[in-house]
């Protein structure tokens, strides 16, 4: 009995030892491999998404920088006009492109010596098709990884931006028609011309510190033509269509008190506006 008991104990220990060294089954290996494959795929996919997102964000940053630069250079063009005493005959002109609403529309920027100039874009109406932009009708901008086209929109203060996947409009109303007038430029006294949105929106603040009798009976106004809305639009193509950067500001006649009245079709009066 003692011998049998001893043998049974040895056999049990051998079985326990053998079980402790047991390898993985084929099913276990397949399950573990599947899990590893799924986790690895997710990590690779996330890494690719991060790389693509970084590239897209870099492109958008460049487009926004070019768009902001367009506004700065357009303001520099305005300042060059004012500081140089830009004249038409005996009449001072703060911005040639604002002398008549017919001049509003799409422009390109170019450097003329030390100054910047605006030139009416060739062959473009109020609505542009992104697929037709090229080096001839717009300003090409390039970086190491990006090619884009920049246009400057000069429009009435009351213009409404209308854009879809492939087009953009300049100086159009909410209904899509071109704005023919932003106010009578010979209208230099209150009340504001009904089409002069800038005059209407600024009259209260201009006369805030005036005596009530003055503000009521002879308020100061800003005549039409002393402010325009400027949009700098930069467009580039991508795999699914177009990416657009668009920044806007109001450009005003900060030397309005020096503006000479009497210019045919562009009487700016004596009202000044802010910077």
C-alpha positions as CSV (number, residue, x, y, z in Angstrom):
1,X,0.0,0.0,0.0
2,X,2.8,2.4,0.9
3,X,4.5,1.7,-2.4
4,X,1.2,2.3,-4.4
5,X,0.6,5.5,-2.5
6,X,4.1,6.7,-3.2
7,X,3.7,5.9,-6.9
8,X,0.4,7.8,-7.0
9,X,1.9,10.9,-5.5
10,X,4.8,10.8,-8.0
11,X,2.3,10.4,-10.9
12,X,0.2,13.4,-9.6
13,X,3.3,15.6,-9.4
14,X,4.3,14.6,-12.9
15,X,0.8,15.5,-14.2
16,X,0.9,18.9,-12.4
17,X,4.3,19.6,-13.8
18,X,3.2,18.7,-17.3
19,X,0.1,20.9,-17.1
20,X,2.1,23.9,-15.9
21,X,4.2,23.7,-19.2
22,X,1.2,23.3,-21.5
23,X,1.4,25.5,-24.7
24,X,-1.2,27.7,-26.4
25,X,-3.8,26.0,-28.6
26,X,-4.3,27.1,-32.2
27,X,-7.6,28.8,-31.3
28,X,-5.9,30.9,-28.6
29,X,-3.1,31.9,-31.0
30,X,-5.7,32.9,-33.6
31,X,-7.7,35.0,-31.1
32,X,-4.6,36.8,-29.8
33,X,-3.4,37.4,-33.3
34,X,-6.8,38.9,-34.3
35,X,-6.8,41.2,-31.3
36,X,-3.2,42.4,-32.1
37,X,-4.2,43.0,-35.7
38,X,-7.3,45.1,-34.7
39,X,-5.3,47.2,-32.2
40,X,-2.4,47.7,-34.7
41,X,-4.8,48.7,-37.4
42,X,-6.6,51.2,-35.2
43,X,-3.2,52.8,-34.2
44,X,-2.1,53.0,-37.8
45,X,-5.4,54.5,-38.9
46,X,-5.3,57.1,-36.0
47,X,-1.8,58.0,-36.9
48,X,-2.8,58.5,-40.6
49,X,-5.7,60.7,-39.5
50,X,-3.4,62.8,-37.4
51,X,-1.0,63.3,-40.3
52,X,-3.8,64.2,-42.7
53,X,-5.3,66.6,-40.1
54,X,-2.0,68.3,-39.5
55,X,-1.5,68.7,-43.3
56,X,-5.0,70.2,-43.8
57,X,-4.6,72.5,-40.8
58,X,-1.2,73.7,-42.2
59,X,-2.8,74.5,-45.5
60,X,-5.7,76.4,-43.9
61,X,-3.2,78.4,-41.8
62,X,-1.4,79.4,-45.0
63,X,-4.6,80.3,-46.8
64,X,-5.8,82.5,-43.9
65,X,-2.4,84.2,-43.7
66,X,-2.6,85.0,-47.4
67,X,-6.2,86.3,-47.0
68,X,-5.2,88.5,-44.1
69,X,-2.2,89.8,-46.1
70,X,-4.7,90.8,-48.8
71,X,-6.6,93.1,-46.4
72,X,-3.4,94.7,-45.2
73,X,-2.1,95.4,-48.7
74,X,-5.4,96.9,-49.7
75,X,-5.3,99.1,-46.7
76,X,-1.8,100.1,-47.7
77,X,-3.1,101.0,-51.2
78,X,-5.7,103.3,-49.5
79,X,-3.1,104.9,-47.3
80,X,-0.8,105.4,-50.3
81,X,-3.6,107.3,-52.1
82,X,-4.3,109.5,-49.1
83,X,-0.7,110.3,-48.2
84,X,0.3,111.0,-51.8
85,X,-2.6,113.5,-52.2
86,X,-4.3,111.4,-54.9
87,X,-6.2,113.9,-57.2
88,X,-8.5,113.9,-60.1
89,X,-8.2,117.5,-61.4
90,X,-8.7,119.7,-58.3
91,X,-10.5,116.9,-56.4
92,X,-8.9,114.7,-53.7
93,X,-9.8,111.0,-54.1
94,X,-9.3,108.7,-51.1
95,X,-9.8,105.5,-53.0
96,X,-10.3,105.4,-56.8
97,X,-12.2,102.2,-56.6
98,X,-14.9,103.9,-54.4
99,X,-15.6,106.8,-56.7
100,X,-18.6,105.0,-58.2
101,X,-20.5,101.8,-57.3
102,X,-19.9,100.7,-60.9
103,X,-16.2,100.2,-59.9
104,X,-17.1,97.7,-57.2
105,X,-16.2,94.1,-57.9
106,X,-13.2,91.7,-58.0
107,X,-9.6,93.1,-58.1
108,X,-6.1,91.7,-58.0
109,X,-3.2,93.1,-56.0
110,X,0.2,94.0,-57.6
111,X,3.2,95.9,-56.5
112,X,4.0,99.1,-58.3
113,X,7.4,100.3,-57.1
114,X,7.1,100.8,-53.3
115,X,3.3,101.0,-53.5
116,X,0.5,98.4,-53.9
117,X,-2.1,98.7,-56.6
118,X,-5.5,97.2,-57.3
119,X,-6.4,96.2,-60.8
120,X,-9.9,95.1,-61.9
121,X,-9.8,91.4,-62.5
122,X,-10.0,90.4,-66.1
123,X,-13.1,88.8,-67.5
124,X,-14.8,88.3,-64.1
125,X,-18.4,89.3,-63.3
126,X,-19.9,89.7,-59.9
127,X,-20.0,85.9,-59.5
128,X,-16.8,83.9,-59.9
129,X,-16.5,80.2,-60.7
130,X,-13.6,78.7,-58.7
131,X,-12.9,76.3,-61.6
132,X,-12.0,79.2,-63.9
133,X,-9.4,81.0,-61.7
134,X,-5.9,81.1,-63.1
135,X,-2.8,83.3,-63.3
136,X,-4.5,85.7,-65.7
137,X,-7.7,86.6,-63.8
138,X,-6.4,86.3,-60.3
139,X,-3.2,86.5,-58.2
140,X,-1.4,83.2,-57.9
141,X,0.1,82.4,-54.4
142,X,2.4,79.4,-53.9
143,X,4.2,77.7,-51.1
144,X,6.1,74.4,-50.9
145,X,2.9,72.3,-50.8
146,X,0.2,74.6,-51.9
147,X,-1.0,76.7,-54.9
148,X,-3.9,79.1,-54.5
149,X,-5.5,82.1,-56.1
150,X,-6.3,85.4,-54.4
151,X,-8.9,88.0,-55.3
152,X,-10.0,91.2,-53.5
153,X,-13.7,92.1,-53.4
154,X,-14.6,95.7,-53.0
155,X,-18.3,96.1,-52.4
156,X,-21.0,98.1,-50.8
157,X,-21.2,98.1,-47.0
158,X,-24.6,96.5,-47.3
159,X,-23.5,93.7,-49.7
160,X,-24.3,90.1,-48.7
161,X,-21.8,87.3,-49.2
162,X,-23.2,84.5,-51.4
163,X,-21.0,81.4,-51.7
164,X,-21.5,77.8,-52.5
165,X,-19.2,74.9,-53.2
166,X,-17.8,76.3,-56.5
167,X,-18.8,80.0,-56.7
168,X,-18.6,83.3,-54.8
169,X,-20.2,86.6,-55.4
170,X,-19.1,90.2,-54.8
171,X,-21.3,93.3,-54.3
172,X,-24.6,91.4,-54.5
173,X,-27.8,91.7,-52.5
174,X,-29.4,88.9,-50.5
175,X,-31.4,88.1,-53.6
176,X,-28.2,87.7,-55.7
177,X,-28.5,90.8,-57.9
178,X,-25.7,93.3,-58.2
179,X,-25.9,96.4,-56.0
180,X,-26.2,99.4,-58.3
181,X,-26.0,102.1,-55.6
182,X,-24.7,102.5,-52.1
183,X,-26.0,106.1,-51.8
184,X,-26.0,109.4,-53.6
185,X,-22.5,110.8,-53.4
186,X,-23.8,114.4,-53.8
187,X,-26.0,113.9,-50.7
188,X,-23.9,115.4,-47.9
189,X,-26.4,116.5,-45.3
190,X,-28.9,114.7,-43.1
191,X,-30.9,112.7,-43.4
192,X,-28.9,109.8,-44.7
193,X,-29.6,108.5,-48.2
194,X,-31.7,105.4,-47.8
195,X,-29.1,103.3,-49.8
196,X,-26.2,104.5,-47.7
197,X,-26.0,101.8,-45.0
198,X,-22.8,103.1,-43.4
199,X,-24.3,106.6,-42.9
200,X,-27.4,105.1,-41.3
201,X,-25.4,102.8,-39.0
202,X,-23.0,105.5,-37.8
203,X,-25.1,108.6,-37.5
204,X,-26.1,108.0,-33.9
205,X,-22.5,107.4,-32.6
206,X,-21.2,110.4,-34.6
207,X,-23.7,112.7,-32.8
208,X,-23.6,111.1,-29.4
209,X,-21.7,114.0,-27.8
210,X,-23.4,116.8,-29.6
211,X,-26.1,119.0,-28.1
212,X,-29.5,117.5,-28.5
213,X,-30.6,120.4,-30.7
214,X,-27.6,120.0,-33.0
215,X,-28.0,116.2,-33.2
216,X,-31.7,116.6,-34.0
217,X,-31.7,119.6,-36.4
218,X,-28.3,119.4,-38.1
219,X,-26.5,116.1,-37.3
220,X,-23.2,115.1,-38.8
221,X,-23.3,112.3,-41.3
222,X,-20.8,110.4,-43.4
223,X,-21.7,110.8,-47.1
224,X,-21.8,107.8,-49.4
225,X,-18.5,106.6,-50.8
226,X,-16.5,107.2,-47.6
227,X,-16.6,103.5,-46.7
228,X,-16.4,100.2,-48.6
229,X,-16.4,96.6,-47.5
230,X,-13.3,94.7,-48.5
231,X,-13.1,90.9,-48.7
232,X,-9.9,89.0,-49.3
233,X,-10.7,85.6,-50.8
234,X,-8.1,82.9,-51.3
235,X,-9.1,79.6,-53.1
236,X,-7.3,76.3,-53.6
237,X,-8.5,73.0,-54.9
238,X,-8.5,69.8,-52.9
239,X,-9.5,66.2,-53.5
240,X,-13.2,66.8,-52.9
241,X,-13.5,70.3,-54.2
242,X,-12.2,73.7,-53.0
243,X,-10.9,75.2,-49.8
244,X,-11.7,78.9,-49.3
245,X,-10.3,81.4,-46.9
246,X,-12.3,84.7,-46.7
247,X,-11.6,87.6,-44.3
248,X,-13.4,90.9,-44.5
249,X,-13.2,94.5,-43.0
250,X,-14.5,98.0,-43.6
251,X,-12.1,100.3,-45.3
252,X,-12.8,103.9,-44.5
253,X,-11.7,107.4,-45.5
254,X,-9.7,108.4,-42.4
255,X,-8.9,111.8,-44.0
256,X,-12.5,112.6,-44.8
257,X,-12.3,116.2,-43.7
258,X,-9.8,116.9,-46.5
259,X,-12.0,115.3,-49.1
260,X,-13.0,117.9,-51.7
261,X,-16.7,118.1,-52.7
262,X,-17.7,118.6,-56.3
263,X,-16.1,115.6,-58.0
264,X,-18.4,114.6,-60.8
265,X,-20.2,111.4,-59.8
266,X,-18.2,111.0,-56.6
267,X,-18.9,113.8,-54.3
268,X,-17.7,112.7,-50.9
269,X,-18.7,115.8,-49.0
270,X,-16.9,116.9,-45.9
271,X,-17.9,114.1,-43.5
272,X,-15.1,112.0,-42.1
273,X,-15.1,108.5,-40.9
274,X,-13.0,106.5,-38.4
275,X,-10.0,104.4,-39.1
